[in-house]
């Protein structure tokens, strides 16, 4: 999992970057790397990205190139392993 923490006012600040952010995620999905993604919280406080079994350096490269990260909308990020049970 790649987990983002957002700035508190992400909804007010994201519009100029949203299309590029979604395109970035769609491209990873089309390559078969990104399986699912979604915001968490109401209003969003972050996001969770579910990736296929790729190495951590690839996840870091994805995040570094994300327009939300580049624009400073992501205040923190981390990679966590996820063990699927069901």
N, C-alpha and C positions, 0 to 999 in steps of 0.2 A: 504494500500500500504506500502511496505517496499522500501525505496529509498536509494540507495548507491551513494556516491561520490567516484570516483577513483583517485589514484595518476596520475599525468600527463603522466607518462611513463608506464601505465598499459600494453600496447601492448608488450613492450619489456620485462616486468617482469612476465607476467601471465603464460607463457608456463609450468613451473614445477607444477602449481596448477590447471590448466584449467580442466583437466579430472576429478579431484576430486571435483572441484567446480560444474561442470555440473552433475556429479553423485549425489551430494548433492541436487541439484535442482530437478533432475529427481525423486529421492526418495520421496521428498515432493509432487511432482505432482502425483506420483503413489498412495500415501496415500490420495489423494483428497484435500490436503491443498493448494497447489500452483496451481493456474489456468493458469497463464501466466507470462512470464518474458522476458526481453530483455534489451540490452544495449541502452543507449541514447548518441547521439552526434557522430560526425565523426572528429577525432578519438573519441572513447568512453570516456565520462567524468563521467559516472555513469551507473546505472541500475535501473529499476523499476520492482518490483515483485508484482504481483496481487494475493493476497491470498483469499481463501474462508473466511467466517466469523469465524475467530479464534481470541483468545484474544491476547493482545499485548505481554504478557509474552512468548507466543509460538513463536511470530515473533522474539522477542529478542533472544530466544534460538536458532532458526534457524540461525539467523545472527551470533551469537557467535560461532557456530559450522562450519560456512562456511570457507572453505580453503582460499578464498580470504581475508576474515577478519583476519584469523589467520596469514596470511603471510604479513599483513600490506598493502595490495593493496587497501583497503577501508579506506579512510581518514575521512569519516563521514557517519552516517546513521540516518534515522529517520523513524518513523511510522506515516502515515497520514491516516485519514479516507477518504473513497471515496464513494460518493453518486452517484450511477448509475442512470442516467436520461433516457437513451435510451439503 
